[in-house]
Amino acid sequence: MDAFVAGEPCWADAMLPDLEAGKRFYGELLGWTFDEGDDERHSYTLARRDDKIVAGLIAKPDGRMPTVWNVYFASPDLTGTAARVRKAGGQIITGPAVVGEAGSLLMAADPADAVFGVWQGAGHEGFQERNGPGSFCWTELYTRDKDAVDPFYRQVFGFDAEQIGQADGPFDYEVWTVRGDREPGGEQAGKEGDAEGEQKVYVGGRMRMGTDFPAELPSHFVVYFGVEDCDRAVATVRKLGGKVDREPQDSPHGRLASVTDNQGTHFTVIDISSRTGEE
């Protein structure tokens, strides 16, 4: 069986100006250890939690490139995915390109210029651990142009959407799901079965940015990582020289906070064991 359903987030990596500083920051915050890079790919390091691969860190080859967390969606056919990206109004930035024996990737942008990756695994399928402390939990797209991006992701990945909150209201949020008869790799919290045994997998969300967001903030994806205690994680971020963009708050899905590491990379931490209110 394949490790990931097509369209499911299967990997995340961060591009950082200082790779060693990134190892120290995320090592202490999320309990990660790091593989030694080989001679050919010394700038790319795999992060592990309890010896399971959970993410990657990359040394930026060019200072003009953004300092960001990238999310990758699984695909069994990168060529076909690239064709759908173009047909739906997106752009291909890089690839499809073979990455040694690990697999193949492409980087793309949606019609509102939010950048995302697509991964077709071979030797490396993606996350070996998810939805727990020190590992990937969720991703969200923040955009102002939902009329352009909503049909884009449906066409490219076949996402179904469930509206949360009021469309065009102050909280306009869609939850993305995909269906498949394969068991996703790792522990999958957002998964439901139907009468035919097909799985509905929750893969991410789309948030419409309103006037309360800075006008200069572009469309972007946000990556969530699990922590054992949100408040303690926030204190650790500050101690390590990072910033807290949104203080810890309770939600039906866990206690969460929006933070920035000490090199300017945004992400969210969430304690999914601490849930408050009705889902």
N, C-alpha and C positions, 0 to 999 in steps of 0.2 A: 504493500500500500504506500502511496505517496505520503510524505510527512505533512504536507500542507495542502489545503484546498485552494484551488486557483482563485486569486484575488485576496487571499488572506495575508496579513502582514507576517513576513517570515524572517525579517532581519532589520537591524538598525545599526548605524555607525555614525561616529562624530568626527568631523574634520577640525583639527585643533592646530593652532600655531606652535604649541609646545607639547609634544607627545608625552614627555616624561612628567611634566606638571599635570597633565590629564590623568596619567596613571596614579599619581599620588592622590589627586582629588577624588576620583571615582573609586579608587581602592579603599579609601577610608569611608567615604559616604555609603557605598553600596556593597562593600565587602568583596570587591573583585580582586582576582589575581590575573596575571597576564602572561601569555605565551611569549617566548623569545621569538623575535622576527628572524626570518632566514635572510641570506645574503641578497636574494632577489627582491624581497618584499619587506625589507627592514622597517619601512615607514608604516606598515599596517600591522596592528597588534590585536589578537583575539583576547577578549575578556571572558573570564570564567567566574562562576559562583558555585562553590562546592564541586569544583572540577567539571561543571557543565558549561558549555559555551553559551553566552548570553548577549554579546554585543561585540562591536569592533571600534577601535580608535585609530585614526589616520593622522599622520603628520601632513599638514597642508603643503603641497608642493609649490603653491603660488600664493603670495600674500593677498592677492586681489580676490581669491576665492572666499566664499562665506564661511564663517565659523558656525556650524549648525549640526544638529542631529538629523540624519537622513533616515527615512523609513522606506522599506522595500516590500513590494507585494509579490506574492508567488505567481509564477506563470509556467505552464508546461510548454509554451511556444512563444519565445521572445519575438520572433519575426512577425508572427500574427498579432501580438500585442502592439508592437511598434506601428504596424499598419493601421490598427484601430485608433491609436493615439493620434496619428496624422489625420485620419478620416474624421475624427470627432473634434478637430480644431486645436489639438495640442501640438507640442514641438518635441522633437527628439534632440536631446543635448549631447548624449554620448551613447554609442553602441547601436545595435547589440554587439557586445564584445565578450570574447572568451577570457576568463580569469583562471589561467592554468587548469588544474584538474578540479578546482572547486566548483565551477559552474560558469554561467554567463549572466551579464547584467546589461541593463540600459538605464540611463537617467533621462527623465522626461519632465516637461512642464505642462500643466493644464492650461486652458484658455485664459485664466486669470493669473498665470505665471507662478503658481505654486509648484515647487519642484518635488519630485518623488522618484524612487527607484523601483525597478522591477528585477526580480531575480529568478533564474532558472537553475536550480541546484543540481549538482552532480556529486562530487565528493563532499561538498558542504551544502547541506539542505537549508540550514538556517539555525534558528534558536533551538537549543537542546533543553531549555527550561524557560517557562513563561508563567505569568500570573502569580508570582510570589515575590517575596523580598529579594531585592537585587536583580530583578529581571523585568523584561518588557511586559507591560499590562494592557496598553491601549494606545491608539493614535487618533488625533483629530485634525481636520482641515479647517483653518480659519480663513474666510474669504468674504469679500463684499459682493461678488458677482455670482450669486447662487444660480441665477437663470442660465448662466453659461456652464458652470462646473457641475451642476447636478446631472444634466443629461450626459455630460462627458464621462463621468465615472460609471454610469449605467451602461454606456456603450462600450467602454474599454474593458471593464471587469465584470459586467453583469450584476452590479450591486442592486439589491432591493433596498428601499428606504422606508423607514418608519419615522413619521414626524413627531418630534417631542416639543412641547410648547406650541405657541401660536405662530403659524407661518407669517412672515413679515412683521411679527411682533418684536418686543424687546428681547425675547429668548427664542430665536428661530434656529432649531437644531434638528438635524436628521441623523438617525442611527443607520449605519450601513450593515447589511447582512449579505451573505452568499449561501448557496445551497450546494451540497455535494454528498456523495455516498461514501466518502473516505473519512477516516478518523484523523483529525488534525494531530500533528506531533505535539508532545508535551501536554500539560494540563491546560485545558481550555475552559475558562469560566463561563464564557458567553456562548453556550451551545444548547440547542433544543432539537429534539427529534420529532418527526411527524409520523403519521400512520404507516407510511411506506418505508420507514427507516432512514429516510434522507435527513441529513443534518442541516439545520439552519445555524450558521456560525456568525456571531457578531464580530465584525472586523474593524470598525472605527466609526467616526462621526464627522459631521460637517456642521460648523457653527458659522452663522452669518454675523460678520462684524458690523456693529452699528456705530452710532456717533460717539459712544463711550470709549471706542478704541482710537488711538492716535492716528491721525490722517495719513502719516507717513509710513505706518506699519503695512508691509505688503502681505499678500496672501502667503500662507505658510502652513506646514504641518507641525504639530506638537507631539512629542513622544512622552509617554508616561512610564515611569519605573516604580516598581513596588518597593516599599520600605516597611520595616517592622513597627516603626513609630514615627508618624509624620512630624510631630513637634520636635522630636529629637533630631530627625533628619534636617529640619530647617535650621536648628541651632548649629549643626555640623556644617551646613553650607556656609553660614556666616563665619564660623570659626576658620574655615578654609579659604576665606576671601571671596566667596560668591555673594550673590544678592538674592533677596526674596522679593519677587515681583507681586505676588499675591499671598497674603498670610494664610496659614492653615484654616480650612473651613470644612465643616461636615457636609456629607451628602449621602444619599441612599447607596452609593457605590463605594464609599470609603472616605476617609479624611485625607484631604489633598491640599497641595500648595504648589504654586508656580514659582520656579526659581531659575537662576542663571549661575553657571559655574564661574570660576575665577578667570576664564578666558572669553566670556561673553556668549556662551552657548546656552540657549533656553531649553528647559524641559520641565516636566511636572513630576512630583513625587506623590505617591498615594499609598495609604495603608488600607488595603481592601478588607482587612479583618474588622475595621472600625466603621461600621455603617450606621447611619442615622436617618430615620424617615422612611417613607414608603417609596419603593422603586417606581 
